[in-house]
Amino acid sequence: MSETTSSSRTPTDSFLDYSPRADRIDEAIDKNGQVHASWQYLLTSLSGLGAEELSHRQKKALRILRDDGASYNVYDQSSKDSTWLLDLIPFLIDSTEWLQIEAGLQERSELFNLILKDLYSERELITRGIIPPELVFGHKSFLRNCQNIKLPGEHQLIVHAADMIRQPDGNMCLLADRTQAPSGAGYALENRTVMSRVLPSLFRDSHVHRLANYFQLLRQKLINLAPSVAIPRIVILTPGSYNETYFEHSYLADYLGFNLVQSGDLMVKNGYVWLKSLDGLSRVDVILRRVDDYFCDPVELKGDSQLGIPGLVEVARRGNVAIANPLGSGILENPALLRFLPQIARHFLGRELRLKSVETWWCGLQEDYNHVLENFEHMVVKSVFRSPSVRSIVVSELQEKERSKLLESIARQPSLYVAQRKLIPSNTPVFNGNQLVSRPALLRTYSVASSSSYQVMPGGLTRAANSENSSLISNQLGSMSKDTWVLASEPEKQTSLRPQGSTEAFLPEDNVLPRRVVENLFWMGRYAERAESSLRLIRMALLQLNNTTISTTARDILLQAVTQVTATYPGFVNSDKLQSHPEEELLSIILDQERTGSVSYCIQSMLTCAEEAKGLMSTDSQRVINDIRDQLSAIKIELESNVLSAPAEALNPLVSSMLALSGIIQGSMIRDIGWRFLDMGQRIESTLFTSNLLRSTMQIQLQEQDEAVVLESLLMMMEGLIAYRHRYQGALNTRNSLELILLDVSNPRSVLYQLNALEQHLNNLPLAPHNKELQGERRCVAEALSIIRLTRLGDLTQSDGSCDTPGHKRANLDQLLSRLHYLLTESSSLLSERFFEKSQGPRQLVDQNWNFE
């Protein structure tokens, strides 16, 4: 359904009976209660859709965000991540107003660039008394170690973000600046991508300024920062998957074509920064960091930091790596600087700034402190130090006891606090699922340094509060994001990241993956195979529990195999579990995430590994991963609701999703070193699982009828029962079953098939030894292949008794499987030792982590 399709609906339909607050300025409605001209087409088009269709598209947008893996981690929630929230009503700005905002933002970025250069060189602002010295030297974000460290070119501040709201007089007012590692640009791009898919006609016909040019300029600027390198290697440094904006880090790395790295992926050697890959060390020329500067070097900065690269400051000091934004730029986020910004602007620019900042008082000045006390009720109090755990405090919302406590804190250390006048932001329409409602809005804009000045992203990231009376707008408080549309007067020329002109400087980087990513792919393969195989085994055991013809002996062997193969001891090794309520134990092995070896434990471990390699996961892979997470949660809900009447059938969707993930990986993942290690992990785990399963079930000679039940269960679990019947067309026997499971190279689940594939992978790994002698993991796999190929099935089926009588042990089979288990375990350990093991870098010998609070 097109957004502009004619309909019987009108803009006055119930869901668009929009009622803005009378005491606040509204983005869509003017003072006379009329819709602004720039909003008229949007609201008319949405009216044509109607509330029901818009609600449907809102759900579609949420589904796309979920499939893309778009998440924002809220620190005080128990869940590790939550899907990014997007409202389908965009925030509109017409071109005329945007030209004024853009000019003001360019001017502001230039000013902050001059401040940054001054604070780490001449410090005229301090020597001339424009700002107090304690404002800089007493702040932990001022890094003395970074004195005179300079990037190539005139601009030291590469990326600048600014938060703004519209005041009651209609003008935009700046609330805060972000200069360390400004977040949100990637989310703005994701929002735009989703909006163009969910409301394509409306987006196209609105002539919205596009965002791609901003990212093209960012990419070009980072390339230009490289110190005398024709084809630089650029990486994005992330704190890791538990950071609140980790999705954005991964998304930008994928969009810009850079490696996403963590501190452990990099090292300093011979005065340069190097990326540790399986091919060896690759020099890094530019780092776009998303780690706060104070954490970036445990040698010269925060001594106990696990997020930095030891020696990074020294490499930057030598000019052998460019860091954007430069280390030390966090000082510009001190809100106390806003108090002195007019004087700073007059000093550097000779004029007042076009865009005004919120009135700010620094309590470190006596006159400001007195003013704050006199007007305390109307203030918003902030710490001069930014932290995820420290939020702005709206004084008018405090209880008397809380207010007194805050006053005591300020009186004790006034220089640690600023106060700003409480501003009333404008409201904007938000769709709540049934109708449009009015919510306070805040806009974050982004600018990037170019060859001459700064280029501003046309729009940015808008956030709307989650309630009508919210005083603070923050993603950590559950705010909804909105796409920001700057409306062009005519269709805009499309741009993309495709190289322009000469492609020499834009040659794609070779596919080098950090060792950490490869290691996570390896263990993702192992955990995925372990979870899938365990699910099939438990499903088979649940089915056999309902088989009225199965003997107690066969039943107990299958149940004990579940415990032995999953290593969830004591489990069914305890005879009491066999006698009473075995279903409860089986469900515990599925659902208990705290139980090592359980299905839930393996799936969660797989999801963690997948998160670390998020940039390599396709959209289809991410969709299936989300399905796996949802299906596991659904089984838990069914169990808690006591409606799990057929637990074996309830596992089918989860098994299918695990198989789908394996199929997508095999069918669409590029055959690079990452896929090779992921596949090796699956092959090793599959072989280990099969060997453990056979040892648990076939080690002892059983009665003929019990043996047949066990063999049927094994073949059914390994998807080989139908193939067995077609091939052998007779009753089940041990020899033929072992042939299919161990030796049949046409069976993709056979041990020989897995070992052949594993040997091919090992022969193609990098860093192969120069001599021809088999060593390490290759030797282990070669031996495993040899003993399987030389196996005589007749010897394996014989027990150690004088004849094949029940109760005797099949010693040859047990010896073969035991040796196979050892060789595969050893090969995995040798692979890890050779490719994955990392040593800890240097640290400070003394604790220099001062307490500033």
N, C-alpha and C positions, 0 to 999 in steps of 0.2 A: 504494500500500500504506500503510495507516494505521500510525502508530507504535504504536498500542495494540492492533492486531489480535492475537488469540490465536494462538499458534504452539506447535509442539512444543518450541521452544527454552526453556531455563530460564536464570536468571541465572548458572548455573555453566558455560555453554558455553565452549569453549576461548578464544574471543576476549575473553571477559569474565573469564578467570582472571587477575584483576588482582592484581598482587603489589606493594604499596607498600613503600617502603624502611623497614626497621625502625628506622633511626636518625633518621627525620624524621616530623614530624606530617603526616598526610594529610587533605585536605579531605573525602574521601568515606568514609574508614574511621576508626573510633574506636580507642581504645587496646586494646580487646578484640578487634580484628579484625573487628568487625561494621560493616555499612554504616550510615551515619548515616540517620536517619529522613527527612531532607530530600532525600537522594540516592536513596532506595529506588525511588520511582516512575520517576525518570529511568533508572536502570540496568536496571530490569525492562523498561521500554519499549524500550530499545536492545537488550536481549537478544532481545526479540520480533522485532526487525528482523534480527539476525544480522550477522556481519561482512561478508558479501558485499553485502548491501543497504546497509549503512552506508557501505561503500567507494564504492558507486555514488552515494550521496547526497553524499559528500564531493567526488566529481568534479563533480557537478552544482553544488555550492556554488562550486567553483573556476571553473566555466564562467560562472556568474552574475557573480562578481566580475570576471572578465575582460571580460564583455560590458558591465558597468557602467563599465569603465575604472578599477576600483579598483587603485591601484598605490602602491608605496612605493619611493622611489628610494634605493638604497644607494650611498653616495658612493664606496666603494672597489671597485665592480664596473664592468666595462667597459660593460655595457648601461645604457642611460639609465634604464630603469625596470623594475620587476618586479611581477608581480601580488601583491596583498595576500594574506597567508596567514591562513586561518581554520580553526581546529579545530572540529569539530562537537560536541564534548563541552563544554557550557557550564560556567562557574564558578558554583556555587550558593551563595547566602547566604540564610538564613531571615530572616523579618521581625523576629523578636525581636532577633537580633544586629544586624541592619541599623539598627534604631532607635538603638542605642548608638553605632554607627559614625557615623551621620548626625548625631547630636548633637555628637559630637566633631569632626567635620569643619566643622560650622557654627561652632563655637567657635573652631577654628583659623583659619578664613577671617576671622572678626571680628578676631582678634588680628593677623593679617598686614595687614589693612586699617588698623588703628591704628598699626602699625609704619611703614607706607608714609606715612601722613599726618604722623607725627612726624618722619621723616627729611627731609621736604621742607618743614617749617615750624619748629616750636619746637626740635626735636632734644633733647628731655628725656632720652632714653635715653643720649645722649652726655654732656650736662652733669651728669647725676646719676651718671655712672660705671657705668651698667649694662652698656654695651658700649663697647669701646675705640674711640676716634675713627678710628684707622687702618683699622679694619674697614670703615668706610664711606668715608672720604675717600681711601683708597688703592685703592679698587675702581673699575675702569673703568665699571661699570654704574651708579655713582652719578653722576648728571648734574646738576651745579651749575646749569646753564641752566634746569632745571625747578623751581627753588625757587618755592614758593607757587603753582604752577599747580594749579588745582583743578577737578574735575568737579562738575556740579550734584548735590546730595544729599549724604548722609552717607558713602556708600561710594565710595572712590577705586579700590579694587581691584574690578574688575567680574567677572572670571573667575579662579578659583583652581583649580589641580589639585594633587593630592598622590599620591605613590607610596607604597604600603604593602605589607607582607608579614605573614603570620601567624608569630608566634614559636613556639618549642616549648612555651611555657606556654599557647598557645591564643589569646593576645591579639594584636591588630593593632598593628604598629609602623610609624611613618612614617619613610620614608627620605629623601625629598626633596620640595621644593615647586616648582611651575612657575607663574610669575607674569607673565612677559613676554608670551608668546603661546602659552599652553598648547595643545598639539596632542593629538589623539586622540579628541575628542568626536564628530567626524564619522565616524571609523572605527567607533566604538562603534555609531552609528546604522546604518551600512552593514552591520555584522555582524548587528545585530538584524533588519534587513530581509531579509537572506539566510537567517537561521535560521528566520524565520517562513514562508519559502517552501519551504525544504528539509525542515523538520520541523514542518509546520503543526499537526497534531493534538497532538503533544507540547508545543509551545509554548502552544497554546490551553488545554490541560487543566492546565498547570502553574501557571496564574494568576500570570504574571510581571508585576511592576510595569513600566509602560511608560515610554518615554523622551521622548515628544513634549512633555510638560509642561515639561521642562527647556528645550527649544529655544523653546517659546512664551514662557517667562519671559525668556530671553536676548533674543529679538526685542523684547519689550516694554520691557526695560531699555534697550536701545540707542535705541529711539524716545524714551524719556523723557530720554535724555541730550542730545537736540538742544537747542541754545541758542535758545529762543524761536521755534521754527518749528512750525507746525501740522502740516505734512506733510513730514517731513525726508527728505533723501536720505542713505542709509547705504551705505557701500561697504566691501568687504573688501579690504585691501591685502595683496597677495602678493608675495614676492620673484620669482616666475616659475615656469615649468614645470620648471626643474631643481632646485627645492627638494624635499627628500625627501617632504614631505607635501602636495605641490601638489594631488593628487586631493582631499584633504579641503577645501582652500580652495575649489576649484571646486564640490564637492558641497554645502558649507554655503551658498555664495552662491546656488546653485540652490534649495536647500531653504528658506532664509530669504527669498528673493526680493530679494537685494541684488546690486548690481553688483560683479563681481570686477575689480579694477584693479591695475595695476602703477604704479611711480613715474612713468613717462613719461606715464601717462594723466591725471595730476593736476598742477596748477600753483597757485601762490600769486599772487593779484592783489588789490590794494586791501584787504588785510587779511583775505581769505577764501581758502579752498581751493576750487578749481574742477575739475570733470571736463571734459576736452576731448572733445567729441563732434562729429559731423558737423553737428549743428544749432547749434554754438557752445559756449559755456561754461555749465555747470550747477553751481550751488553745492552743495558737499558739506558736510553738517552733522555727520556722525558717521563715524569711521573705526574699524572693527574690524581691528586690524593683526595681520599674521602676519610682520612684519619686526622683527627685534631692534631695540630702541630706539636703540642707538648708531648704527645705520645710517639712521635715519629722516630726518635733515636734514643735508645736506652743507655747509650754511652754518654752523650752530652746533655740530654734533656731528662725525661722521667726514667729513673734508673730501673724500676720494676715493670716497665711497660712491655707487654707481650705483643703489641700492635706495630712496633716500629722496626727499623732496620739498623742494627748497630753500625755506627760510622757514617750514617747518611749525611749528617751536618757537614762533616769534613769534605765529603765528595762534592756537596753543593758549594762549599766555600772555595774549592778549587775550580769550580765551573765545569765539572765533568758530568753533571746531571742537572737538568732543569726541573724544578718542582712547581707545579701550579695548583693552587695558589702558593706563593713562597712561604717557607717556614717563618713564623712570626707574624703573619698577617692577621692572626686572631686578635691582636690588640685593637684592631679597628672595630671589633664587635662590642667593645666596652661602651655601654649605653651612656656613660658619663661624658663621652666625647660630644654627644649631641648638645650638651650644655654650652660647649665652646665652639660649635660649628659655625655660627654666624661670624665670629671673629676670625676663625681659620679661613673662611671663604674670602673675607675682605683682605686678609694677608696674601693669599695665593692668587686669587682671581680678581681682587679689586672691586668686588660687588657682592650683593646678597645672592643667595641661591634662588633659582626660579621656583623650586618645590620646597615648601617649608617643612620643617621637622616638628614633631610634637614638642611642646614646651617641656623642658627637662631641668631639674634642679639636682645638683650633686651635693649630698649631705656633708661632704668633706669641706665645703665652704661654709663658714658660719652664717653668712647672710642667707644662703640657700637653705641651710638647716632650719633656721628660724622661720623662713617662709613655708617650709614643709610642715612644721609643727602647727603653724597658724591655719593651714588649709588642708590638714591631714585627711579630713573626711572626703575630699574631692580628688585624692591622689591614687595613683597606681604605683606601688613600690616594687623595685627590681633590684636584684643583686648585680654588682658590676661584673661578676663572673658567671658566664653562661654554663649551664649544666642541665642534663635531662631531668635531674631530680629537683631542680630549683625552678619554680614558676613565678610568674608575676602575681602580685597580691593586690586585689582590689579592696582598698581599705573599707569602703562603705558596706562590703559584704561580710565583714568580720564581726564576730561577737565581741563584747566588751573585754573579755579576758584575753582573747586572741589579739585584740588591738593593743592592749597594754603590753603584752609580751613582745609584739613587734616594735613598739616604741622603745622598750628596754634594749632590744638588740641593736636598733639604730643608734641609740645614745651611747652604747658600749663601743661600737666601731662605726662611726658615721661615714667614714670614707669608703665603706664597702657597699653603700646603698645610694641609689638614685630614686627620685620620685618624678613621675610624669603626670600631667593633668589627664584625668579620666576623660576620654573622648567617646563620643557616641558615633559609631560607624553607620554608614548607610545600610539599608536593607536591600535584599534582592530576592526575586521569586525562586522558590525551591519546590520541586514536586515531591509530595510526601506519600505518593501511591494512590491518592484519590483526588487531590486538588492542589492548587498552588498556594503555598504559604510564604510568609515573609520572614526572612532570617538575616541577621547581621553578616556582612561579608568583608573579607580581607584579601587583597591582591598582592602576590609576590611576583616581582618582575626580575628579569635577568639581563645582564649586559656582558659582552665579551670584548676584550681588547682586540682591535684590528690594526692595520698598518698606520692609520692616522689618528683615530679616536676610539670610541667604543660604539659597538652596534648592539642595539637593544632588541631582545626577542619581542616580536609584535604580539603582545598579550602577556601570558605568564600563567601562573597557577593561582586560581581563586579558591578560597576556602570559605564555606558558609557554616555558621555555628549550628549546633544540633538542637538548639532551642531558641525561642523568640527572645528570651531575656538574658542570654549568655553574655557575660562581660568579656570573656576570653575566647579567642578562636584559635584552636590548635588541633593538629591531627592526633596528638596524644590524648586529647579530650574528646575524641570521637567526631570531629568536624568532617563535613562532607566536602569533597573537592568538586570543582566545576571547570569546564573548559572555558577559556577566555577568548572571545571573538573580537578582534579589531576589524571593523567592517570597512572594506575598501569601496571606493566610489565606482570602481570598474573591475572586471576580472583581473586577477594578478597572475603574472608569469610564474609558472611552477619552477621550483628549483629542487635539487636533490644533492646527495653526497657524491654523485658521479663526478669523477675528476674532470676538470676543465683545462683545455689547452694541453700542454705537455704533461704526459703521465709519468715522467721520470721520478718526480718527488712523491708520486702517489702509488708507486708499485706496492702491491699487497705484501704484507709481511708473510714470511714463511710460517707454516702452521706449527708453532712451537707452543707446547702446553706445559705449564708448571708441573713439577713433580707432584705437588699436592693434589692437583686436579686429576692426574692420572691415577694416583693412589686411591682417590675416592671413587673413580670409575671402576677400578679393580674390585674394591669392596662392595660397590653397588651391585656388580655382577654376582658376587658371591652371596650377598644377603638376599638378592632377588631370587636366585636359584634355590637357596635354602628355604625361603618362605614358601615358594611355589611347591617344592617337593614335599615339605612338611604338610602343607595343606592337602595335597593329594593323598598322602599317607594317612592323615587323620580322617579325611573324608571316607577312605576305604575302611578304616577301622570302625567308624560310626555305622556304615552300611552293614558290615559283618555282625555288629552287635544285634541288629534286628533280624539276622538270618537264623531261623529256628532250627536249621539242620546242622549248623556248625557245632563241632565238639568243643568241650571246655578247653582241651589241650590246644587246639588250633586258635581258639579265641585268645587264650592267655599269651600265646607266642606273638600274635599280632599286636596285642596291647603292650607287651613288654618291648617289642620292637619300636613302638612310638617313643617310649622313654629313652631307649638306648640310642636311637638315631638322632633325636632332638636334644639329647643330653639334659633333659629336664628332670634330673634325679631329685628325690627317690622315685617319685611317680609310681609306675606299675611294677617296678622292681620290688616294691613293698607289697606283699601278698594281700594286705588289707584292701588296697585300692582295687585289686582284681575282683574281690568278692562283692564289694558294695559300691554302687553308683559310679561305674566307670565313665559315664557321660560327663559327670562333673569335672573329673580330672582332664578329660579330653578338651572340654571347653576352656578350662583353665590354661591348658597348653596353647590354645588359640588366642585367648583374650588378655591374659595377664602380662601387661607390658613390662612390669618390673621383674618378670621371671626370665632370666637369661635362657635363650634357646626357644622361647615361645614364638608363635607366628607373629604376634603383635610386636614383640621385641625385634624380630628380624625385619619386619616391614618398616618400623620406625627407624631402624638403623639404615635401611635402604633409602628412606626418604631423606635422612640427614645427609647421606653421601650424595644423593641426587641434587640436593640444595647447594652443595659445595661445587657441583659441576653444572649449575643451572644454565649457564650460557651455551652449553652444548646440547641441551634438551630441546627438541622440537616442540611446536605447539601441540601436536598430537600426543607426544610423549607426556607433556605436562598435563594434558586433559586426562589421560589414562592414570597418571599418578594421582590426580585429584579424585578420580573414581575409586581408586584403591583405598585412599584415605576415608572417603565417604562410606564405602561398603564395609570396612572394618568397624566404623562407628555404628553403622546400622545393625550389624550383628550384635554389638554390645547392647544396643537399645532393646532389641528383640529379647535378648537374654534377661535383661533387667525387668522387662515387662512380662516375663513368663509366657511368651507366645512362641518360643522357639520349639515348635512341635516336631519339626523335621530338620535337625541341625545339619545333617549331611547335605540336604538340598540347599540350605541357606548358604553353604560355602561355595556353591557353584558360581555365582556372579564374581566372587573374589578370585576364584581360580581362573575364570575366564579373563579377568582384567590383568592378572599376573601374566597369563599367556599372551595377551594382547600387547603388553609392554615389551615382552621379549620379542614378539614378532615385529613391532615397530622399530625396535633397535636393530634387529637383523636386516630388516627390509629397507631402512632409510638412512641409517647413520653412516656418515662418511667413513671409509676404511682407513682411518688414520691411526696414530699410535694410541689415542684414547679408546677407540673402539676395540683395538687389539687387546688392550689390558682388560677392558670390560668383558670381552668374550673369554679371555683366559680365566677370569674369575668365575664365570659361569661354568666353564669346562672342568676346572678343578673341583668346584663344589659339587657338580653333578656326579663326578667319579667318586668323590668321597662319600656322597650320599648313597650311591649304589653299593659300594663296598661295605659300608656300615649296615645297610639294610639286609644284604645277603648274609653277612655274618650273624645278624640277629635272628634271622628266620630259617636259614638253611644249614647252620652249623651242625645241628643234631638231626640224625636220621629219624623220621617220624613214621607213624602208621600210614599205609598207602592212602587212606581216605583223608587223613589230616594233611598229608603232604600235598595232595591235590588241591585242597582248600587254600593252603598257603601259597602254592604256585599260582593259582587263579587270582588270588588277591594281589600278588606282586605284579603279574602281567597286566592286570586291570589298572593298577596304580601307575604303571610305567607306559600306559597307552599301547601295550603290545599284545593284548589278548586276542583281538580280531586278527592281527597279522599271524599269530601263532596258529589259530584255527585254520586259516586259509592255507598256510604253508604245510603244516604237519597232518591236518585232517585226522586227528586221532585224539586219544586221551592225553591228558597232561602228564608229562614225565619230566624228571629233574634234568636229564641230559639236554633235551631239546630246549628247555626253558633257559638253562645256563648259556647255551649257544646263542640264543636270541639276545640275552641280556649282556653277555660278555664279548662275544666274538663277531657278531653280525655287523659288518661295516655299512650295510644298507639301513640299519636302524639308527636314527639320529640320537637315540638315548642309550645306545650301547657303550660300554666302557672303551672298546677299541676305537669307535668313532670319535669319542671325546679326546682320547689320547693322541690320535692322528692329527686332529685339529690343533691340539695344544702344542704338539711338536712343530707344526708349521709356524705358529705364532712365535715360538721361541727362536726359531731359525731366522726370523726377520726382525728381531729386536735390535735397537741401536747399542752401541758400545760393546759389540761382540769381541771376544778375545782374538788376538792375532794368530795364536797357534790353532791347530786343527783338532787338538785333543778336547774331547767333551768334558765340560766342567760344570759344576754347580747344578742349577735347575735343569739344564739340558741333559745332564747325565742321569738325573733322577727319572725324568720322563722317558728317556731312552731305555732305561732298565725296566720301567713299568711296561712299556710297549713290548719289550722282549719277553717278559714272563707271561704276558697275556697271549702273545702270538705263539709261544711254545707250549701253551697249555694243552693238556690232553683231557678232554672232558670226562672220559671214563675214569681217570684218576680222581677227579674232583667229586664225582658222585659216590665213590666208595667210602664207606665208613671204616673206622679202625677196628671193627669186630671181624670175626672170621667170615661173616657174611653180612649182607645188608639187613640187619635186624634193627628194629626201633630202639632208640635210646643211646646209640653209639654216635661218637663224634666223627665228623668228616674232617680229619686232620689236614689233608691236602688242600681242601677248599679254604679252611680257616687260615692256613699258613699263607696261601696266595693272597687272600683278602687282607690279612694283617700286613703283609709286605707292601701291598698296593697302597694301603692307607698311609703307611709310613712314608713312602716315596712321594706321594702327592702332598702330604703335609710338609715334608722337607722342601719340596720344590717351591711351595708357596712362601715358606720362611726365607728361602734363598732369594726369591724374587724381591721380597720386601726389603731384605738387607741390602741387596745390590742397587735397587732403584729408589726406594722410598725413605730409608732411614735418614734422619736429619740430626745434626748436632746443634746444640744451643749456641747462639752467638755470644759475643762479649757483652758484659754488663758493667755498670759502675761498681767500684770497690767500696764506695761509701754511699750512704743514703742521702740524697739531695732533694727528697720530695718534701718541700716545706709545706706547712699547713697555713694557708692564707686566710682561713675563715675563723 
